Amino acid sequence: MKISQLLGERFKERAFEIESQNLMTRGGYMKQVGNGIYSLFAPTKRIQHKIERIIREEMDNIDGQEVLFPVVMPATLWQASGRYTSIGSEMCRFRDRSGADMVLGMTHEEAAVHMAMNVAGTYAKYPFMIYQIQTKFRDEPRARGGLIRVREFTMKDAYSFHTSQEDLEKYYERAYRAYERIFARVGVPEVIAVKSDSGMMGGSVSHEYMLLTDIGEDTIIICPECGFKSNVEAAECIVCNEKDDEIKPIEPVATYENKAIEEVAGFLGVEKNKMCKAVVYQRNEDDSYVLIFTRGDVEVNEVKLRNYLKAEVHPATEIDAAGLCAGSIGPYELKADCTVIFDRSLCGGTNYVCGANRDGFHMTGLNIERDLGEVEYVDLGKAIEGGVCPVCGKHSISVSNGIEVGNIFQLGTKYTEAMDMTYDDENGKRQHPIMGCYGIGVGRLIASVCQVRNDAYGPIWPISIAPWQVHICALRSDDENVRAAADKLYRDLTSRGIEVMYDDRSVSAGFMFSDADLLGVPVRVVISPKTIGRGMFELSTRDKSIKCDINPDEAVEKVLETISVLQSRIDEQVPQAK
């Protein structure tokens, strides 16, 4: 490919704060069409093809069969599973010209069951796995970060079908290892698997694959002592409360205009962990109020709350109707029309400060067992930095941010039962197959690699997924000797199957190198009057690990050798397949 023919412009000015979005916009990788919707230029599409090839190889290695599900599906499929009504406005619903209700696929569990139904009617067909790489649409309300969070996206999703939980667990382990190999092969071996909440997917066991980075929206809990890892939504929140030597009486104290936790704690000179905080939600179904009391430094985990209530909730807006006093809600002598829940973070603590249920006042000396009697504690909190690890019991919990680049779920029979998919077992008895589900967002993975593989000048694409392997920079292409040498190297490399970007333009060295940095091609060969004058080409790698002069007669072999070195560095990080 000659850069003079490449569609897409590159520019120097910073465009966005999130680095992957900034570099991919400046580098001519994508163009925004609408909120969370992008067209992809040739460099991105070439990266995507390579990632998809790696994914296909790993899915085929665990006995996957590639299929293709439709983007548009009749609503009846989703009505059968129950998700047509349980999923909110993220799903795009419409009617076709005949008036039939239709949906745009945001995930394909229903389509997978529909495909396998009636064609896998006997136990002899099991186990099997089907997968696709397909365009999906989710009306994401918080599209951000370029390809990191979008509305239209390309995703690999796979679905396995089994006759026993034991068989699913064995296959789940194979998929787990295949995912580790995929992420290592695309150049991000540091991706970690964490336990997660299954959310709308359902199932009892699930893992998310996270790339740790400050711009990630997911919060990851890690214990460096024992290696425990979990998404904050699924992690236990364990804190220790030491009893004070003196148990104080409960009494009101004026706090005037101070209402927020930080304000009250500062005014009274106490730590936030000695505050009993009130958080109010409402159930979506009937707007009834749910009041959670938690320790002042612990946030409510809404996923845990939804799972506990078995209901969707939203933060309360108008609380007067429930008889609650905004900024001064407390459990002592509470008279309110709401469900009251105590978070486990309060257990064992003494002398808490809480709201007094009247404006301008709080209570000090709250001792829950003495002042409220026996209460039930529920784990509804988000794990905190320095909290107790649920595995090793040490005060070692660390909180990090991450981008979810993949997920795997043990779905069980949620979808096969709902859609009445059955097979005949060895005894001729009808059974519902057990399912697993395995997803990777391809576009998000591209952006995630860019987010962690870059420098101040542009992306540093791993050789395994780079849009091109070699970038020829012909400085002073108007020089006959430079042009002849560059043209010959271009022909020789392409004839050997090497993917080459050739900058054949008559532009300044600074302009040419700036574009080369933004394209991020791993191996660069510079040919100029100066290098020709000393009978050499300059070879370097984008990551600056290799830089040397090479003889033009040996240039092709030296380039192939450099590509091999870069690929071997990636291969060394790939775990063995099982």
PyMOL commands that set and color helices and strands:
alter all, ss='L'
color gray80, all
select helices_A, chain A and resi 3-5+19-26+42-61+75-81+83-86+109-116+123-125+165-185+199-201+261-268+272-274+302-309+320-322+344-346+368-372+414-418+442-452+480-495+509-519+529-533+552-571
alter helices_A, ss='H'
color red, helices_A
select strands_A, chain A and resi 30-34+37-40+64-66+72-74+93-95+101-104+128-137+152-162+192-195+205-212+218-222+229-231+251-254+276-283+289-295+313-315+339-343+352-355+361-366+377-378+398-412+423-424+430-431+434-441+454-455+458-459+470-474+500-503+523-527+537-541+547-550
alter strands_A, ss='S'
color yellow, strands_A
deselect
rebuild
show_as cartoon
